Amino acid sequence: MTPGRAEYTNYLNQVQSTAEAHGMAEAYARFHLFREFSRQVAMLAYNEAFFLIGFLSLAAVPFCFLLSPNNLNMKPRTGGH
């Protein structure tokens, strides 16, 4: 997001007017915008990481069955308790 985008400018103006109404400085509005932007970036990063981990886990399931030592020609074990 760059300062030239309409969404950025609109949100910044909205936060600035709210901050001024409560007697706060313009720096607070910029800080609030940066904090919100950082929060959203972190959320997107976590979503991508969880999607990747889930996909890799799902892709690993067939290997559990392919690599198991289960042989259909084996006779059942006898003896024991």
Backbone torsions as a table, in degrees:
resi	resn	phi	psi	omega
1	MET	NA	129.5	-179.5
2	THR	-114.6	157.0	-179.5
3	PRO	-62.0	-17.4	-179.7
4	GLY	-81.8	-12.7	-178.0
5	ARG	-75.3	147.9	-177.6
6	ALA	-66.2	-38.4	-179.2
7	GLU	-63.0	-43.0	178.9
8	TYR	-61.9	-48.2	-177.6
9	THR	-64.3	-43.7	179.4
10	ASN	-62.6	-45.4	-179.4
11	TYR	-66.7	-40.8	178.7
12	LEU	-63.2	-42.5	177.8
13	ASN	-62.6	-40.3	179.8
14	GLN	-65.1	-44.4	-179.6
15	VAL	-69.0	-38.1	178.3
16	GLN	-63.2	-42.9	179.8
17	SER	-66.5	-36.8	176.7
18	THR	-66.8	-41.8	179.3
19	ALA	-65.2	-41.6	179.2
20	GLU	-66.3	-34.6	178.7
21	ALA	-65.7	-28.7	179.3
22	HIS	-98.3	8.6	175.8
23	GLY	78.8	26.4	-179.9
24	MET	-105.9	163.8	-175.1
25	ALA	-83.8	169.1	178.6
26	GLU	-66.5	-29.5	179.7
27	ALA	-61.5	-33.6	177.4
28	TYR	-62.4	-40.3	-179.6
29	ALA	-63.5	-43.3	178.6
30	ARG	-66.1	-39.7	176.9
31	PHE	-62.7	-43.6	179.7
32	HIS	-62.4	-42.1	178.8
33	LEU	-64.2	-43.7	178.7
34	PHE	-63.6	-41.7	179.5
35	ARG	-63.7	-43.0	178.8
36	GLU	-64.9	-41.9	179.1
37	PHE	-63.9	-42.7	178.9
38	SER	-63.9	-39.3	179.2
39	ARG	-63.4	-42.0	-179.4
40	GLN	-69.7	-37.2	177.2
41	VAL	-64.3	-41.8	178.6
42	ALA	-63.7	-41.0	179.1
43	MET	-62.3	-42.9	178.5
44	LEU	-64.6	-38.5	178.5
45	ALA	-65.1	-43.3	178.3
46	TYR	-65.0	-39.1	178.5
47	ASN	-61.5	-43.6	179.4
48	GLU	-65.6	-39.7	179.6
49	ALA	-65.3	-44.7	179.2
50	PHE	-66.6	-36.1	176.9
51	PHE	-63.5	-43.8	-179.7
52	LEU	-64.8	-44.0	179.0
53	ILE	-63.7	-41.8	177.9
54	GLY	-63.6	-42.2	179.1
55	PHE	-64.2	-44.4	179.5
56	LEU	-65.2	-36.9	177.4
57	SER	-66.2	-42.4	178.3
58	LEU	-66.0	-37.7	179.3
59	ALA	-70.4	-23.3	-178.4
60	ALA	-80.8	-18.7	-176.6
61	VAL	-60.4	-46.2	179.2
62	PRO	-60.7	-30.7	179.5
63	PHE	-66.7	-28.2	176.9
64	CYS	-63.7	-38.4	179.3
65	PHE	-79.4	-35.7	-179.3
66	LEU	-71.5	-31.3	-176.6
67	LEU	-96.9	3.1	-180.0
68	SER	-73.1	146.6	-177.4
69	PRO	-82.8	24.4	-178.4
70	ASN	-74.2	116.8	-179.1
71	ASN	-117.1	127.7	-175.6
72	LEU	-74.7	-19.9	-177.8
73	ASN	-88.3	-1.1	-179.2
74	MET	-77.1	141.8	175.5
75	LYS	-83.0	147.7	178.3
76	PRO	-64.1	147.6	179.2
77	ARG	-71.2	138.2	177.3
78	THR	-115.3	163.9	-179.0
79	GLY	85.7	163.5	-179.5
80	GLY	119.8	-161.9	-174.6
81	HIS	-87.6	NA	NA
